[in-house]
Amino acid sequence: MNSAKEVSLFLLCPKATSVNLEDLVADHYTVNQIFVQLIDNAIKYTEEGKIDVKILRSESKKLVVEIIDTGIGMEESYLPNIFKPFSQEEMGCTRKYEGNGIGLALVKTAKF
């Protein structure tokens, strides 16, 4: 099996976002883990194409991060389960992708 991937990763942060890191109050470790989990999932489920990490400001001036990939996606019927611990769309020992199904649950419950 060929494990090489043809994936490009882009960080998009428009000038209008103007993030001043000195003004951010957050737990470095927790924020890092959130990005690791989300980007790792995007890479895991994208064999070729791209992953965009967008950092924007909402109308209320809060930072918003969007991670958009060209990966396999998921069935709409599975969406209510994506934040449940140990939940994966494809279950069983014959599944194609490894993991324990806690990544998105950790992201959802992160406090900082």
N, C-alpha and C positions, 0 to 999 in steps of 0.2 A: 504494500500500500504506500502511495506517495504522500508524505506528510507535508510537503512544501505548499505554501499558500501564496496566492497572488493578491495580497491585500495592502492597500495604502491607508495610512492613518493621517488625518488632518485635524489640526486645532484651529478653530475659527473663532476669533475674538475681535469683533468690530471695534474700531476706535471709540465709537459712541458708548461702548460698555464701560470704558475707563475704570478698570479695577485697580484700586490702590491697596496693595496687600497689607499695608500698615493699618488700614481701616477695618480689616476683616477680624472678626472675633469668632474663632472656631477651634476645635480640637484637631490639630494637625494629623494625628494618627487616624482618627475617625474619617476625616475628609479623604485622606489618602486611601483608606480601605474601601470607601464608597466608589472612588474612581477606579481602583484596581478591580473590584468585582464587576462593575458595569463594562469596562473596556475589555476585561478578560472574557466575559460572556459574548461581547460583540465579535471578538477575534475567534473564539471557539466555534461560533455558529456561522462564520463567514468564510467560505472557501476561496472566493475571489471577489474583487470589487473594492469597496472602500468603506471606511468608518470615519464619520465626521463627529468631532466633539465640539459642540457650539456652546460658547458662554455668552449669554445675553443679559440684558436688564429688562425686567417686567415693567409695566406701566407704573407700578408702585415702587419702582427703583430697586427691587430685590434681584439678586443674581439668580439666573436660571441656567441650568446645564441641560443640553439635549445631546443624546448620543444616538446617531442615526447610522444604520449599517445596511449593507446589501445582502445580509445573511438569509438564512432559510425561513425566518419568521416563525410564527406560531399560529395555530388555529384560533379563531375568535372564541370558540367555545372553551378554550383553556385559560383565557385572560383572567377570569375571576380567581384562578388558583396560583397566579405567578408569584405572589408574596407569601404563600403558605410554606412553612419549613418542610424540607425533605420532599417537596413536590417537584416532579419533572413531567413534562408533556409525554415523553416516551419513557415508559417504565420497563423494568425487566432486565434480564442478563443479556439480551440480544440488542440492546440499544446501541446506537452509533456513537453517542457522546458520553464522556465520563463526567463525573461530578456527583455531589451528594444532595443537591437541591436546596442549599441554604443561602447561597449568594444573594439573591434578591430579597430574601426574608431579612438578612442582616442589613441590607441597604435601607429597607423600609423602616426598620426599627431603630436605626442609628440616631443617637441623640448627641447634639453638639451645640 
